[in-house]
């Protein structure tokens, strides 16, 4: 019999509203959650890894919700349910998500939505992950050899590169996310994937080595850890290609996302961080990031590692 993990009144401040004024200021959002899962053995073993860690669930809900900006609570709920099925072994999710202070004079209480979904129903309606548009646009510049996907997440870019015939190593600090990526690759009959759990920020000023001259290309999308750049450059082979896109400070000022300005690039900062490379393409501006949440302001770079082995 499935057991139920229950979280009541998880509170955070998020940006969700139909009007731009409503989205501009974070407002209090409350989530009640119930997860059904086959975790009976945990009651006998007393081991956390044999059940669903509700503290981790709460952390992930808050982390995801506070980085999203959306018009509808339905959109936020869909994102949360997708994350829960991807990262946790739940068979059924029941969720109640609501705004405590409704922007309606005639409503004294909260407004929100409730629904439940099984894993099977979720998988049947889930659309395939779409790669970043900039990756698709610049694919011809990438070699077919060994490619590193940094902070791969659910693997939308890794899966696309595998489908193009590349060998891909995906690194991320979340083991559950990488497990979901491996499962997706198997489902799509894609070969050539390796994964590695790696926290690139475990030591703030000294990221772990990614190796020396190991990769024909490295792709990084919507992840910024400035001390990592010398490590990335060391890991590229001569003639290797770096493909990089992430938010600029314009996105923070215009959309209040990401939640901290330090996670955004200053104007031309990406060029400075990658100055040893030969720039093949660079632009800053409003682009489609491929997240389904509308245009965002990013810097986009394609650059090549030059050196003694590089042809003139």
C-alpha atoms as a printed R data frame, in Angstrom:
    type eleno elety resid chain resno       x      y       z
1   ATOM     1    CA   UNK     A     1   0.000  0.000   0.000
2   ATOM     2    CA   UNK     A     2   1.308  3.438  -0.907
3   ATOM     3    CA   UNK     A     3   2.101  5.823   1.911
4   ATOM     4    CA   UNK     A     4   1.495  9.558   1.892
5   ATOM     5    CA   UNK     A     5   4.042 12.258   2.558
6   ATOM     6    CA   UNK     A     6   2.233 15.443   3.532
7   ATOM     7    CA   UNK     A     7   3.478 19.037   3.659
8   ATOM     8    CA   UNK     A     8   1.031 21.613   4.975
9   ATOM     9    CA   UNK     A     9   1.248 25.361   4.452
10  ATOM    10    CA   UNK     A    10   4.604 25.734   2.775
11  ATOM    11    CA   UNK     A    11   5.020 29.498   2.389
12  ATOM    12    CA   UNK     A    12   7.191 31.567   0.056
13  ATOM    13    CA   UNK     A    13   7.062 34.781  -1.948
14  ATOM    14    CA   UNK     A    14   6.631 34.362  -5.689
15  ATOM    15    CA   UNK     A    15   5.844 36.394  -8.797
16  ATOM    16    CA   UNK     A    16   2.560 35.227 -10.273
17  ATOM    17    CA   UNK     A    17  -0.192 37.412 -11.667
18  ATOM    18    CA   UNK     A    18  -2.091 38.286 -14.813
19  ATOM    19    CA   UNK     A    19  -0.983 41.918 -14.820
20  ATOM    20    CA   UNK     A    20   2.566 43.193 -14.999
21  ATOM    21    CA   UNK     A    21   2.018 45.217 -11.798
22  ATOM    22    CA   UNK     A    22   0.987 42.068  -9.947
23  ATOM    23    CA   UNK     A    23   4.065 40.192 -11.159
24  ATOM    24    CA   UNK     A    24   6.431 43.025 -10.303
25  ATOM    25    CA   UNK     A    25   6.120 42.623  -6.525
26  ATOM    26    CA   UNK     A    26   6.527 39.162  -4.918
27  ATOM    27    CA   UNK     A    27   3.438 38.046  -3.032
28  ATOM    28    CA   UNK     A    28   2.808 35.377  -0.425
29  ATOM    29    CA   UNK     A    29   1.973 31.984  -1.941
30  ATOM    30    CA   UNK     A    30   1.042 28.899   0.080
31  ATOM    31    CA   UNK     A    31   1.278 25.279  -1.024
32  ATOM    32    CA   UNK     A    32  -0.262 22.188   0.565
33  ATOM    33    CA   UNK     A    33   1.146 18.995  -0.890
34  ATOM    34    CA   UNK     A    34   0.520 15.272  -0.647
35  ATOM    35    CA   UNK     A    35   2.770 12.695  -2.313
36  ATOM    36    CA   UNK     A    36   1.834  9.025  -2.607
37  ATOM    37    CA   UNK     A    37   4.759  6.618  -2.908
38  ATOM    38    CA   UNK     A    38   5.688  3.007  -2.197
39  ATOM    39    CA   UNK     A    39   8.008  3.704   0.727
40  ATOM    40    CA   UNK     A    40   6.786  1.135   3.291
41  ATOM    41    CA   UNK     A    41  10.300 -0.240   3.782
42  ATOM    42    CA   UNK     A    42  11.476  3.010   5.334
43  ATOM    43    CA   UNK     A    43   9.332  2.333   8.404
44  ATOM    44    CA   UNK     A    44  11.316 -0.814   9.048
45  ATOM    45    CA   UNK     A    45  14.786  0.337   8.066
46  ATOM    46    CA   UNK     A    46  14.605  3.883   9.509
47  ATOM    47    CA   UNK     A    47  16.697  5.066   6.546
48  ATOM    48    CA   UNK     A    48  15.983  8.401   4.938
49  ATOM    49    CA   UNK     A    49  17.073  7.338   1.448
50  ATOM    50    CA   UNK     A    50  14.284  4.732   1.359
51  ATOM    51    CA   UNK     A    51  11.549  7.344   1.586
52  ATOM    52    CA   UNK     A    52  10.894 10.821   0.181
53  ATOM    53    CA   UNK     A    53  12.782 13.493   2.091
54  ATOM    54    CA   UNK     A    54  10.104 16.117   2.751
55  ATOM    55    CA   UNK     A    55  12.754 18.699   3.651
56  ATOM    56    CA   UNK     A    56  14.302 18.269   0.204
57  ATOM    57    CA   UNK     A    57  10.846 18.476  -1.407
58  ATOM    58    CA   UNK     A    58  10.158 21.753   0.391
59  ATOM    59    CA   UNK     A    59  13.543 23.174  -0.606
60  ATOM    60    CA   UNK     A    60  13.025 22.322  -4.274
61  ATOM    61    CA   UNK     A    61   9.503 23.775  -4.368
62  ATOM    62    CA   UNK     A    62  10.706 27.072  -2.920
63  ATOM    63    CA   UNK     A    63  13.823 27.151  -5.113
64  ATOM    64    CA   UNK     A    64  11.852 26.577  -8.318
65  ATOM    65    CA   UNK     A    65   8.915 28.813  -7.432
66  ATOM    66    CA   UNK     A    66  11.059 31.808  -6.527
67  ATOM    67    CA   UNK     A    67  12.878 31.731  -9.878
68  ATOM    68    CA   UNK     A    68   9.726 31.608 -12.019
69  ATOM    69    CA   UNK     A    69   7.607 34.514 -13.230
70  ATOM    70    CA   UNK     A    70   4.220 33.501 -14.625
71  ATOM    71    CA   UNK     A    71   0.715 34.802 -15.155
72  ATOM    72    CA   UNK     A    72  -1.254 31.812 -13.860
73  ATOM    73    CA   UNK     A    73  -1.117 29.654 -10.759
74  ATOM    74    CA   UNK     A    74  -1.896 26.784 -13.130
75  ATOM    75    CA   UNK     A    75   1.446 27.368 -14.847
76  ATOM    76    CA   UNK     A    76   3.301 27.389 -11.540
77  ATOM    77    CA   UNK     A    77   1.510 24.217 -10.444
78  ATOM    78    CA   UNK     A    78   2.422 22.428 -13.691
79  ATOM    79    CA   UNK     A    79   6.084 23.343 -13.225
80  ATOM    80    CA   UNK     A    80   6.047 22.086  -9.639
81  ATOM    81    CA   UNK     A    81   4.316 18.817 -10.479
82  ATOM    82    CA   UNK     A    82   6.736 18.184 -13.336
83  ATOM    83    CA   UNK     A    83   9.691 18.765 -11.031
84  ATOM    84    CA   UNK     A    84   8.251 16.471  -8.339
85  ATOM    85    CA   UNK     A    85   7.763 13.562 -10.736
86  ATOM    86    CA   UNK     A    86  11.207 14.120 -12.241
87  ATOM    87    CA   UNK     A    87  13.175 14.343  -9.008
88  ATOM    88    CA   UNK     A    88  11.206 12.195  -6.519
89  ATOM    89    CA   UNK     A    89   9.731  8.661  -6.681
90  ATOM    90    CA   UNK     A    90   6.120  9.759  -6.188
91  ATOM    91    CA   UNK     A    91   3.307  7.855  -7.869
92  ATOM    92    CA   UNK     A    92   0.616 10.491  -7.275
93  ATOM    93    CA   UNK     A    93   0.704 14.207  -6.433
94  ATOM    94    CA   UNK     A    94  -2.075 16.249  -4.850
95  ATOM    95    CA   UNK     A    95  -1.423 19.962  -4.665
96  ATOM    96    CA   UNK     A    96  -3.283 23.026  -3.438
97  ATOM    97    CA   UNK     A    97  -1.572 26.280  -4.376
98  ATOM    98    CA   UNK     A    98  -3.031 29.654  -3.510
99  ATOM    99    CA   UNK     A    99  -2.447 33.366  -3.068
100 ATOM   100    CA   UNK     A   100  -3.146 34.322   0.516
101 ATOM   101    CA   UNK     A   101  -3.881 37.971  -0.246
102 ATOM   102    CA   UNK     A   102  -6.080 37.903  -3.319
103 ATOM   103    CA   UNK     A   103  -5.927 41.033  -5.501
104 ATOM   104    CA   UNK     A   104  -9.730 41.262  -5.388
105 ATOM   105    CA   UNK     A   105 -11.589 43.570  -3.032
106 ATOM   106    CA   UNK     A   106 -14.550 41.223  -2.720
107 ATOM   107    CA   UNK     A   107 -12.436 38.164  -1.680
108 ATOM   108    CA   UNK     A   108 -11.579 38.030   2.015
109 ATOM   109    CA   UNK     A   109  -9.727 34.706   1.862
110 ATOM   110    CA   UNK     A   110  -7.286 33.082  -0.529
111 ATOM   111    CA   UNK     A   111  -7.662 32.176  -4.213
112 ATOM   112    CA   UNK     A   112  -6.004 29.210  -5.838
113 ATOM   113    CA   UNK     A   113  -6.289 25.826  -7.513
114 ATOM   114    CA   UNK     A   114  -6.313 22.202  -6.400
115 ATOM   115    CA   UNK     A   115  -5.641 19.166  -8.529
116 ATOM   116    CA   UNK     A   116  -4.056 15.753  -8.441
117 ATOM   117    CA   UNK     A   117  -2.144 13.780 -11.023
118 ATOM   118    CA   UNK     A   118  -0.641 10.321 -11.298
119 ATOM   119    CA   UNK     A   119   2.811  9.689 -12.696
120 ATOM   120    CA   UNK     A   120   1.311  7.748 -15.614
121 ATOM   121    CA   UNK     A   121  -1.002 10.628 -16.519
122 ATOM   122    CA   UNK     A   122   1.842 13.108 -16.256
123 ATOM   123    CA   UNK     A   123   4.090 11.077 -18.543
124 ATOM   124    CA   UNK     A   124   1.334 10.655 -21.106
125 ATOM   125    CA   UNK     A   125   0.817 14.445 -21.438
126 ATOM   126    CA   UNK     A   126   4.397 15.560 -21.029
127 ATOM   127    CA   UNK     A   127   5.892 17.187 -24.092
128 ATOM   128    CA   UNK     A   128   9.457 16.349 -25.136
129 ATOM   129    CA   UNK     A   129  12.105 18.657 -23.719
130 ATOM   130    CA   UNK     A   130  13.058 21.339 -26.216
131 ATOM   131    CA   UNK     A   131  16.714 22.321 -26.562
132 ATOM   132    CA   UNK     A   132  17.848 25.898 -26.178
133 ATOM   133    CA   UNK     A   133  17.161 27.756 -29.450
134 ATOM   134    CA   UNK     A   134  20.701 29.147 -29.475
135 ATOM   135    CA   UNK     A   135  22.090 25.602 -29.373
136 ATOM   136    CA   UNK     A   136  19.963 24.603 -32.366
137 ATOM   137    CA   UNK     A   137  20.989 27.763 -34.195
138 ATOM   138    CA   UNK     A   138  24.723 27.156 -33.647
139 ATOM   139    CA   UNK     A   139  24.765 23.359 -33.932
140 ATOM   140    CA   UNK     A   140  26.805 23.363 -37.147
141 ATOM   141    CA   UNK     A   141  29.704 24.936 -35.269
142 ATOM   142    CA   UNK     A   142  29.918 22.075 -32.751
143 ATOM   143    CA   UNK     A   143  32.105 19.039 -33.448
144 ATOM   144    CA   UNK     A   144  30.589 15.573 -33.174
145 ATOM   145    CA   UNK     A   145  33.101 14.441 -30.548
146 ATOM   146    CA   UNK     A   146  32.944 14.527 -26.762
147 ATOM   147    CA   UNK     A   147  30.717 17.334 -25.455
148 ATOM   148    CA   UNK     A   148  30.358 18.451 -21.839
149 ATOM   149    CA   UNK     A   149  26.977 19.819 -20.708
150 ATOM   150    CA   UNK     A   150  27.589 21.897 -17.564
151 ATOM   151    CA   UNK     A   151  24.720 22.150 -15.042
152 ATOM   152    CA   UNK     A   152  22.710 19.906 -17.350
153 ATOM   153    CA   UNK     A   153  19.509 19.880 -15.296
154 ATOM   154    CA   UNK     A   154  16.798 17.721 -16.894
155 ATOM   155    CA   UNK     A   155  18.992 17.375 -19.956
156 ATOM   156    CA   UNK     A   156  17.104 19.201 -22.686
157 ATOM   157    CA   UNK     A   157  20.379 20.093 -24.404
158 ATOM   158    CA   UNK     A   158  22.131 16.806 -23.671
159 ATOM   159    CA   UNK     A   159  19.281 14.806 -25.210
160 ATOM   160    CA   UNK     A   160  19.318 16.982 -28.315
161 ATOM   161    CA   UNK     A   161  23.078 16.576 -28.762
162 ATOM   162    CA   UNK     A   162  22.824 12.810 -28.289
163 ATOM   163    CA   UNK     A   163  20.182 12.720 -31.017
164 ATOM   164    CA   UNK     A   164  22.661 14.490 -33.331
165 ATOM   165    CA   UNK     A   165  25.235 11.726 -32.777
166 ATOM   166    CA   UNK     A   166  27.479 13.362 -30.162
167 ATOM   167    CA   UNK     A   167  28.978 11.745 -27.092
168 ATOM   168    CA   UNK     A   168  27.764 13.772 -24.110
169 ATOM   169    CA   UNK     A   169  28.883 13.957 -20.505
170 ATOM   170    CA   UNK     A   170  26.282 15.727 -18.360
171 ATOM   171    CA   UNK     A   171  27.258 17.113 -14.968
172 ATOM   172    CA   UNK     A   172  24.928 18.455 -12.308
173 ATOM   173    CA   UNK     A   173  24.845 18.521  -8.532
174 ATOM   174    CA   UNK     A   174  21.381 16.884  -8.333
175 ATOM   175    CA   UNK     A   175  21.582 13.063  -8.620
176 ATOM   176    CA   UNK     A   176  17.814 12.707  -9.044
177 ATOM   177    CA   UNK     A   177  17.871 15.028 -12.045
178 ATOM   178    CA   UNK     A   178  20.686 13.081 -13.695
179 ATOM   179    CA   UNK     A   179  18.842  9.825 -13.054
180 ATOM   180    CA   UNK     A   180  15.828 11.282 -14.857
181 ATOM   181    CA   UNK     A   181  18.077 12.289 -17.750
182 ATOM   182    CA   UNK     A   182  19.483  8.763 -18.000
183 ATOM   183    CA   UNK     A   183  15.942  7.358 -18.022
184 ATOM   184    CA   UNK     A   184  14.898  9.770 -20.774
185 ATOM   185    CA   UNK     A   185  17.896  8.772 -22.891
186 ATOM   186    CA   UNK     A   186  17.000  5.100 -22.506
187 ATOM   187    CA   UNK     A   187  13.362  5.769 -23.396
188 ATOM   188    CA   UNK     A   188  14.450  7.587 -26.556
189 ATOM   189    CA   UNK     A   189  17.031  4.879 -27.380
190 ATOM   190    CA   UNK     A   190  19.893  7.378 -27.331
191 ATOM   191    CA   UNK     A   191  23.426  6.143 -26.720
192 ATOM   192    CA   UNK     A   192  26.605  7.985 -25.825
193 ATOM   193    CA   UNK     A   193  25.532  9.537 -22.511
194 ATOM   194    CA   UNK     A   194  27.592  9.585 -19.335
195 ATOM   195    CA   UNK     A   195  26.629 11.511 -16.210
196 ATOM   196    CA   UNK     A   196  28.553 12.760 -13.211
197 ATOM   197    CA   UNK     A   197  27.204 14.206  -9.969
198 ATOM   198    CA   UNK     A   198  29.386 17.224  -9.267
199 ATOM   199    CA   UNK     A   199  28.829 20.307  -7.123
200 ATOM   200    CA   UNK     A   200  30.737 23.021  -8.946
201 ATOM   201    CA   UNK     A   201  30.226 25.449  -6.067
202 ATOM   202    CA   UNK     A   202  31.178 23.227  -3.133
203 ATOM   203    CA   UNK     A   203  34.255 25.396  -2.697
204 ATOM   204    CA   UNK     A   204  33.272 28.944  -3.583
205 ATOM   205    CA   UNK     A   205  36.631 30.100  -4.959
206 ATOM   206    CA   UNK     A   206  38.132 26.792  -6.121
207 ATOM   207    CA   UNK     A   207  35.844 24.770  -8.402
208 ATOM   208    CA   UNK     A   208  36.761 21.133  -9.026
209 ATOM   209    CA   UNK     A   209  38.804 20.335 -12.103
210 ATOM   210    CA   UNK     A   210  36.986 19.247 -15.242
211 ATOM   211    CA   UNK     A   211  40.188 17.824 -16.660
212 ATOM   212    CA   UNK     A   212  42.773 19.089 -19.139
213 ATOM   213    CA   UNK     A   213  41.994 19.163 -22.879
214 ATOM   214    CA   UNK     A   214  39.207 16.599 -22.499
215 ATOM   215    CA   UNK     A   215  36.294 17.968 -24.516
216 ATOM   216    CA   UNK     A   216  35.719 18.918 -28.128
217 ATOM   217    CA   UNK     A   217  32.962 21.278 -26.998
218 ATOM   218    CA   UNK     A   218  31.434 22.563 -23.773
219 ATOM   219    CA   UNK     A   219  27.904 23.961 -23.539
220 ATOM   220    CA   UNK     A   220  26.612 26.054 -20.643
221 ATOM   221    CA   UNK     A   221  23.084 27.438 -20.500
222 ATOM   222    CA   UNK     A   222  21.594 29.623 -17.775
223 ATOM   223    CA   UNK     A   223  24.246 28.894 -15.203
224 ATOM   224    CA   UNK     A   224  26.819 31.376 -13.946
225 ATOM   225    CA   UNK     A   225  29.666 30.703 -11.524
226 ATOM   226    CA   UNK     A   226  32.468 33.073 -12.369
227 ATOM   227    CA   UNK     A   227  35.369 31.110 -10.776
228 ATOM   228    CA   UNK     A   228  34.515 28.229 -13.124
229 ATOM   229    CA   UNK     A   229  35.638 29.945 -16.340
230 ATOM   230    CA   UNK     A   230  39.379 29.095 -16.120
231 ATOM   231    CA   UNK     A   231  38.391 25.493 -15.356
232 ATOM   232    CA   UNK     A   232  36.162 25.372 -18.452
233 ATOM   233    CA   UNK     A   233  38.889 26.785 -20.659
234 ATOM   234    CA   UNK     A   234  41.405 24.218 -19.357
235 ATOM   235    CA   UNK     A   235  38.963 21.398 -20.134
236 ATOM   236    CA   UNK     A   236  38.595 22.367 -23.801
237 ATOM   237    CA   UNK     A   237  40.771 20.661 -26.388
238 ATOM   238    CA   UNK     A   238  42.677 22.859 -28.866
239 ATOM   239    CA   UNK     A   239  40.150 23.963 -31.500
240 ATOM   240    CA   UNK     A   240  37.424 23.161 -28.952
241 ATOM   241    CA   UNK     A   241  34.220 25.210 -28.935
242 ATOM   242    CA   UNK     A   242  32.513 26.898 -25.983
243 ATOM   243    CA   UNK     A   243  28.800 27.632 -26.408
244 ATOM   244    CA   UNK     A   244  27.442 29.810 -23.599
245 ATOM   245    CA   UNK     A   245  24.213 31.662 -22.853
246 ATOM   246    CA   UNK     A   246  22.871 33.140 -19.633
247 ATOM   247    CA   UNK     A   247  21.019 36.146 -18.238
248 ATOM   248    CA   UNK     A   248  22.365 39.683 -18.385
249 ATOM   249    CA   UNK     A   249  21.721 42.380 -15.834
250 ATOM   250    CA   UNK     A   250  19.043 43.795 -18.146
251 ATOM   251    CA   UNK     A   251  16.864 40.787 -17.356
252 ATOM   252    CA   UNK     A   252  17.185 41.432 -13.630
253 ATOM   253    CA   UNK     A   253  16.118 45.055 -13.991
254 ATOM   254    CA   UNK     A   254  13.303 44.386 -16.470
255 ATOM   255    CA   UNK     A   255  11.914 41.083 -15.142
256 ATOM   256    CA   UNK     A   256  13.366 40.819 -11.609
257 ATOM   257    CA   UNK     A   257  14.823 37.453 -12.536
258 ATOM   258    CA   UNK     A   258  17.040 35.783 -11.418
259 ATOM   259    CA   UNK     A   259  16.258 36.733  -7.856
260 ATOM   260    CA   UNK     A   260  19.780 38.109  -7.245
261 ATOM   261    CA   UNK     A   261  21.667 40.427  -9.569
262 ATOM   262    CA   UNK     A   262  24.923 38.534  -8.917
263 ATOM   263    CA   UNK     A   263  23.527 35.698 -11.037
264 ATOM   264    CA   UNK     A   264  23.511 37.979 -14.097
265 ATOM   265    CA   UNK     A   265  26.281 39.075 -16.425
266 ATOM   266    CA   UNK     A   266  27.240 42.714 -16.808
267 ATOM   267    CA   UNK     A   267  27.452 44.141 -20.309
268 ATOM   268    CA   UNK     A   268  30.384 42.528 -22.172
269 ATOM   269    CA   UNK     A   269  31.370 40.570 -19.053
270 ATOM   270    CA   UNK     A   270  31.131 37.252 -20.879
271 ATOM   271    CA   UNK     A   271  33.699 38.504 -23.386
272 ATOM   272    CA   UNK     A   272  36.067 39.401 -20.564
273 ATOM   273    CA   UNK     A   273  35.608 36.067 -18.793
274 ATOM   274    CA   UNK     A   274  36.448 34.177 -21.997
275 ATOM   275    CA   UNK     A   275  39.097 36.564 -23.356
276 ATOM   276    CA   UNK     A   276  41.674 33.799 -24.156
277 ATOM   277    CA   UNK     A   277  39.237 32.337 -26.705
278 ATOM   278    CA   UNK     A   278  38.632 33.411 -30.307
279 ATOM   279    CA   UNK     A   279  35.107 34.790 -30.604
280 ATOM   280    CA   UNK     A   280  33.051 33.313 -33.450
281 ATOM   281    CA   UNK     A   281  29.732 34.831 -32.417
282 ATOM   282    CA   UNK     A   282  28.625 37.190 -29.661
283 ATOM   283    CA   UNK     A   283  25.497 39.185 -28.995
284 ATOM   284    CA   UNK     A   284  23.504 40.610 -26.119
285 ATOM   285    CA   UNK     A   285  19.813 41.388 -26.159
286 ATOM   286    CA   UNK     A   286  16.307 39.977 -25.932
287 ATOM   287    CA   UNK     A   287  16.163 36.319 -26.952
288 ATOM   288    CA   UNK     A   288  14.004 33.222 -26.678
289 ATOM   289    CA   UNK     A   289  15.632 31.130 -23.961
290 ATOM   290    CA   UNK     A   290  13.447 28.156 -24.777
291 ATOM   291    CA   UNK     A   291  11.845 27.903 -21.328
292 ATOM   292    CA   UNK     A   292   8.339 28.696 -22.510
293 ATOM   293    CA   UNK     A   293   8.121 31.794 -20.313
294 ATOM   294    CA   UNK     A   294   8.687 34.419 -23.000
295 ATOM   295    CA   UNK     A   295  11.726 36.393 -24.141
296 ATOM   296    CA   UNK     A   296  14.576 37.137 -21.752
297 ATOM   297    CA   UNK     A   297  17.710 39.254 -21.894
298 ATOM   298    CA   UNK     A   298  20.827 37.150 -22.354
299 ATOM   299    CA   UNK     A   299  24.401 37.187 -23.576
300 ATOM   300    CA   UNK     A   300  25.222 34.491 -26.159
301 ATOM   301    CA   UNK     A   301  28.703 33.383 -27.113
302 ATOM   302    CA   UNK     A   302  30.381 30.907 -29.433
303 ATOM   303    CA   UNK     A   303  34.171 30.888 -29.048
304 ATOM   304    CA   UNK     A   304  37.078 28.629 -29.964
305 ATOM   305    CA   UNK     A   305  40.142 27.677 -27.986
306 ATOM   306    CA   UNK     A   306  43.285 28.558 -29.909
307 ATOM   307    CA   UNK     A   307  46.815 27.379 -29.263
308 ATOM   308    CA   UNK     A   308  49.805 25.563 -30.741
309 ATOM   309    CA   UNK     A   309  47.580 22.803 -32.118
310 ATOM   310    CA   UNK     A   310  45.170 25.212 -33.818
311 ATOM   311    CA   UNK     A   311  45.341 25.657 -37.539
312 ATOM   312    CA   UNK     A   312  45.827 29.251 -38.732
